[in-house]
Amino acid sequence: MTILRNEIRYHWKGTLIWAFSLSFFVVLAMLLYPKVADYSGLFNNMVERLGIFGQMFNLQSMDIFEFMNYYGLENGNFFGLGGGMFAAITAINIVAREEGRHTAEFLYPHPVHRISVLAQKFVAMVLQIALLNLICVIASRISAGFIGQSFPQKEFTDFHLSLFLMNLQVAVLCFGISCMKKRDSVVPGLGIVLAFYFLNLFININREAQTFKHFTPYYYTDIGRITANLGPVWPSIGLGFAVSAAIMIIGVVYYTRKDLAI
């Protein structure tokens, strides 16, 4: 468990910085809700005239100033994109940096199996993502109380479960890629998240592109789809995790057999 403790000690400050930074934007959006809700009729009329820009964020399928829809839209953008970036940055380097920073030569002469190292790093990664999500959930609850609002429990749980699973899917995918890399760089991870995010916007604009919905985890974090589905979009979640898990398994097998750069 030494590696697990070291990973947590190495990352805990960064995790808290990310968590409180994302929570700040979530709280800010929540505190603005009473003000913008007063102009809900005006804004809803504007949304109807936005055309392609309204479709891009799936605005035309819901009343964006109903409290849960407003929260899902704002939090889905701030925390969805930010949380995905955090998961990618955390996972894409967690294994590769042992070779990239030439610490593998100090780690692996010790009596520790590579599988044990990977397992402890994976657990540390999941704990960091869980902590980030937990802090943002607490911040959302507190800020809702400040403005005298309350969340519908089922919709709130379904939405945040979908966000957590999206973060986890990105992390599992990037963890597998990290096992196959020799240098620590966040660029591939950020590129993957941005590709997922903009692919979802493309799907919203072009309804004929629904075939690509299983290629991006942001598809199943959309509050409109969660509401229409009466819960998490499990088919997309299951297929997404199956692909990410397959890549992770390939990466783990590759890592256990390759000659490490020292």
Backbone torsions as a table, in degrees:
resi	resn	phi	psi	omega
1	MET	NA	0.4	-179.4
2	THR	-61.8	-42.1	-179.4
3	ILE	-64.8	-40.4	177.7
4	LEU	-59.7	-47.0	179.5
5	ARG	-63.2	-41.8	179.8
6	ASN	-64.1	-39.9	179.1
7	GLU	-64.0	-43.7	179.7
8	ILE	-65.2	-42.6	179.2
9	ARG	-64.8	-34.8	-178.5
10	TYR	-70.9	-33.6	-170.9
11	HIS	-106.9	-8.9	-168.3
12	TRP	-64.0	-36.4	179.3
13	LYS	-65.6	-45.3	178.8
14	GLY	-62.3	-39.4	178.7
15	THR	-61.8	-44.6	179.9
16	LEU	-66.1	-38.7	178.0
17	ILE	-61.5	-46.8	177.5
18	TRP	-61.5	-45.1	-176.2
19	ALA	-62.9	-47.0	-177.9
20	PHE	-72.9	-30.9	176.7
21	SER	-66.3	-46.8	178.2
22	LEU	-66.3	-38.0	178.7
23	SER	-63.3	-35.2	178.9
24	PHE	-59.2	-45.8	-179.3
25	PHE	-68.5	-35.7	177.3
26	VAL	-64.2	-46.6	179.4
27	VAL	-62.9	-41.8	179.2
28	LEU	-59.9	-45.1	178.8
29	ALA	-63.5	-37.6	179.5
30	MET	-67.0	-42.1	-178.8
31	LEU	-67.6	-23.3	177.7
32	LEU	-81.8	-12.8	-174.1
33	TYR	-57.3	-47.5	-179.7
34	PRO	-58.5	-34.2	-179.7
35	LYS	-70.2	-50.2	-176.0
36	VAL	-72.6	-26.3	-179.9
37	ALA	-65.8	-26.4	178.4
38	ASP	-64.4	-21.9	-178.9
39	TYR	-112.6	28.2	-174.8
40	SER	-61.1	-40.7	179.8
41	GLY	-61.3	-44.1	179.2
42	LEU	-62.3	-45.7	-177.5
43	PHE	-68.8	-36.5	178.4
44	ASN	-65.1	-36.5	175.5
45	ASN	-65.7	-37.1	177.9
46	MET	-66.0	-39.1	-179.9
47	VAL	-61.2	-38.3	179.9
48	GLU	-62.9	-23.8	-178.5
49	ARG	-99.2	-0.1	-177.6
50	LEU	-74.9	-22.8	178.4
51	GLY	64.3	-121.9	-174.5
52	ILE	-63.0	-30.3	-179.5
53	PHE	-72.4	-32.4	174.1
54	GLY	-69.5	-39.1	177.5
55	GLN	-64.8	-33.4	-176.0
56	MET	-56.5	-38.8	-179.4
57	PHE	-107.8	16.5	175.6
58	ASN	59.2	37.0	-174.9
59	LEU	-78.5	-27.2	-172.2
60	GLN	-76.7	-8.3	-178.4
61	SER	-96.0	6.4	-176.9
62	MET	-156.7	162.3	171.1
63	ASP	-83.9	107.1	-171.6
64	ILE	-72.6	-8.6	179.7
65	PHE	-106.8	6.8	162.6
66	GLU	-68.8	136.5	-164.2
67	PHE	-55.1	-47.8	-177.3
68	MET	-68.5	-36.6	177.1
69	ASN	-65.3	-42.8	177.8
70	TYR	-60.9	-46.3	-180.0
71	TYR	-63.0	-44.8	-179.3
72	GLY	-63.5	-37.3	179.4
73	LEU	-68.8	-49.4	-178.3
74	GLU	-68.1	-47.9	-178.1
75	ASN	-69.2	-32.7	177.7
76	GLY	-63.6	-32.0	178.1
77	ASN	-81.3	-50.7	-177.8
78	PHE	-67.4	-58.6	-174.6
79	PHE	-79.8	-31.9	179.4
80	GLY	-61.4	-51.6	-179.5
81	LEU	-73.1	-44.4	-179.7
82	GLY	-65.5	-42.4	178.6
83	GLY	-65.9	-37.5	176.6
84	GLY	-64.0	-40.2	177.5
85	MET	-64.7	-41.5	178.5
86	PHE	-61.3	-46.0	-179.8
87	ALA	-60.7	-41.6	-179.1
88	ALA	-67.8	-45.2	-179.2
89	ILE	-63.2	-41.4	-179.7
90	THR	-64.7	-44.5	-172.3
91	ALA	-81.7	-32.9	-171.2
92	ILE	-69.5	-21.0	-178.2
93	ASN	-112.0	-8.2	-168.3
94	ILE	-64.0	-29.1	176.5
95	VAL	-101.3	-43.4	-173.5
96	ALA	-63.4	-27.1	-176.1
97	ARG	-68.7	-19.8	177.0
98	GLU	-62.2	-36.8	175.7
99	GLU	-85.5	-41.9	-176.4
100	GLY	-62.9	-33.3	-179.1
101	ARG	-104.4	10.4	174.4
102	HIS	58.6	38.1	174.5
103	THR	-97.7	-9.2	179.5
104	ALA	-61.9	-33.3	-178.6
105	GLU	-67.6	-21.6	176.8
106	PHE	-93.3	-27.6	-176.5
107	LEU	-79.5	-49.8	-168.3
108	TYR	-81.3	-15.1	169.8
109	PRO	-65.0	-17.8	176.9
110	HIS	-75.5	157.9	-178.5
111	PRO	-74.5	71.2	179.5
112	VAL	-137.2	133.7	-178.4
113	HIS	-82.4	149.5	-179.2
114	ARG	-60.8	-36.7	178.8
115	ILE	-62.0	-40.3	178.0
116	SER	-62.9	-41.4	178.0
117	VAL	-61.3	-47.7	-178.8
118	LEU	-64.4	-40.4	-179.7
119	ALA	-62.9	-43.8	179.9
120	GLN	-67.6	-38.2	176.8
121	LYS	-65.9	-38.6	179.5
122	PHE	-64.8	-44.4	178.5
123	VAL	-61.9	-42.7	178.3
124	ALA	-60.7	-41.0	178.6
125	MET	-62.2	-45.6	-179.9
126	VAL	-64.1	-40.8	179.1
127	LEU	-62.7	-39.7	178.4
128	GLN	-63.8	-43.3	179.8
129	ILE	-66.6	-40.0	178.4
130	ALA	-63.5	-41.2	179.0
131	LEU	-63.8	-43.6	178.2
132	LEU	-58.0	-46.8	-179.6
133	ASN	-66.0	-40.3	-179.0
134	LEU	-62.9	-44.5	-179.6
135	ILE	-62.9	-40.9	179.5
136	CYS	-68.0	-35.6	176.5
137	VAL	-64.8	-44.9	178.9
138	ILE	-62.0	-43.7	178.9
139	ALA	-61.4	-38.6	179.3
140	SER	-65.9	-43.2	178.9
141	ARG	-61.7	-45.9	-178.2
142	ILE	-64.8	-45.3	-178.2
143	SER	-67.2	-32.8	175.6
144	ALA	-64.0	-38.3	176.6
145	GLY	-64.1	-34.6	179.9
146	PHE	-61.3	-35.2	-176.7
147	ILE	-101.1	10.7	175.4
148	GLY	72.4	27.7	179.5
149	GLN	-112.9	161.2	175.2
150	SER	-137.3	148.4	-178.9
151	PHE	-87.7	142.3	166.4
152	PRO	-65.7	120.3	-166.8
153	GLN	-58.2	-46.2	-176.1
154	LYS	-65.1	-47.7	-179.2
155	GLU	-62.9	-39.5	179.3
156	PHE	-64.0	-44.8	179.6
157	THR	-64.9	-44.8	179.8
158	ASP	-61.5	-40.9	-178.2
159	PHE	-65.7	-47.9	-177.8
160	HIS	-73.6	-29.3	173.0
161	LEU	-63.3	-41.7	178.6
162	SER	-64.5	-40.7	178.0
163	LEU	-63.6	-43.4	179.5
164	PHE	-63.1	-42.7	179.5
165	LEU	-66.2	-35.0	175.7
166	MET	-63.1	-47.1	176.7
167	ASN	-57.5	-43.4	-177.6
168	LEU	-67.7	-39.6	178.6
169	GLN	-62.9	-44.0	177.4
170	VAL	-60.8	-43.0	-178.3
171	ALA	-65.4	-42.6	179.5
172	VAL	-62.1	-43.9	178.3
173	LEU	-61.1	-48.5	-178.0
174	CYS	-69.4	-29.8	175.8
175	PHE	-62.2	-44.4	177.7
176	GLY	-62.3	-40.7	178.0
177	ILE	-66.2	-38.3	179.5
178	SER	-60.3	-35.0	178.9
179	CYS	-65.0	-23.1	-177.6
180	MET	-99.8	-3.4	-179.6
181	LYS	-92.4	158.0	176.5
182	LYS	-112.3	-12.7	-178.3
183	ARG	-128.0	144.4	179.3
184	ASP	-87.2	118.3	178.3
185	SER	-150.9	134.7	-178.1
186	VAL	-85.3	-9.6	-173.7
187	VAL	-58.6	-47.3	179.2
188	PRO	-59.7	-40.4	179.9
189	GLY	-63.8	-46.9	178.8
190	LEU	-63.8	-37.8	178.1
191	GLY	-62.4	-40.2	178.8
192	ILE	-63.6	-46.3	-178.8
193	VAL	-63.1	-46.2	-179.9
194	LEU	-64.3	-37.1	176.8
195	ALA	-63.5	-43.6	176.6
196	PHE	-59.7	-45.6	-175.5
197	TYR	-63.7	-48.8	-177.2
198	PHE	-73.8	-25.8	174.2
199	LEU	-64.7	-38.3	177.6
200	ASN	-65.4	-39.6	176.1
201	LEU	-62.1	-39.3	178.5
202	PHE	-64.2	-39.8	178.3
203	ILE	-63.4	-40.1	179.5
204	ASN	-64.2	-35.9	-178.8
205	ILE	-75.2	-44.1	-174.7
206	ASN	-111.8	99.5	-177.0
207	ARG	-63.7	-20.7	178.3
208	GLU	-74.8	-8.2	-179.4
209	ALA	-93.4	17.9	-178.7
210	GLN	-59.5	-20.8	178.2
211	THR	-58.0	-29.8	-176.1
212	PHE	-84.5	1.7	-174.9
213	LYS	-62.4	-25.6	-179.8
214	HIS	-83.2	-3.2	-178.8
215	PHE	-92.2	-8.8	-177.6
216	THR	-133.2	127.5	178.0
217	PRO	-70.1	-16.0	178.6
218	TYR	-70.0	-16.4	177.3
219	TYR	-61.8	-42.4	-174.6
220	TYR	-89.9	3.6	174.5
221	THR	-98.4	-2.4	180.0
222	ASP	-67.9	124.6	-175.2
223	ILE	-62.4	-33.9	178.5
224	GLY	-64.3	-40.8	179.8
225	ARG	-70.9	-38.4	178.8
226	ILE	-63.3	-43.0	179.5
227	THR	-65.3	-45.5	-179.7
228	ALA	-64.8	-31.6	-178.8
229	ASN	-85.4	-6.0	-177.6
230	LEU	60.7	31.5	179.4
231	GLY	153.0	-177.4	178.9
232	PRO	-57.2	148.0	-179.7
233	VAL	-85.5	81.0	-170.5
234	TRP	-62.5	-36.5	178.4
235	PRO	-59.0	-43.5	178.5
236	SER	-68.0	-38.7	178.8
237	ILE	-63.4	-46.9	-177.9
238	GLY	-62.6	-45.4	-179.5
239	LEU	-66.8	-40.1	178.9
240	GLY	-61.7	-42.9	179.4
241	PHE	-70.0	-33.4	178.8
242	ALA	-62.6	-43.7	179.4
243	VAL	-67.2	-45.7	-179.6
244	SER	-63.3	-41.4	179.4
245	ALA	-65.0	-37.8	178.4
246	ALA	-63.0	-42.7	178.6
247	ILE	-66.0	-38.1	178.7
248	MET	-65.4	-41.9	179.0
249	ILE	-62.5	-43.2	177.1
250	ILE	-60.3	-43.1	179.5
251	GLY	-63.9	-42.3	179.9
252	VAL	-64.2	-45.4	178.8
253	VAL	-61.2	-43.4	179.2
254	TYR	-61.9	-42.2	-176.9
255	TYR	-66.4	-37.5	-178.2
256	THR	-71.2	-16.3	-176.2
257	ARG	-109.5	-16.7	-172.9
258	LYS	-81.5	159.5	173.1
259	ASP	-82.2	120.6	-176.3
260	LEU	-76.0	140.3	175.6
261	ALA	-80.0	126.0	-178.7
262	ILE	-126.3	NA	NA
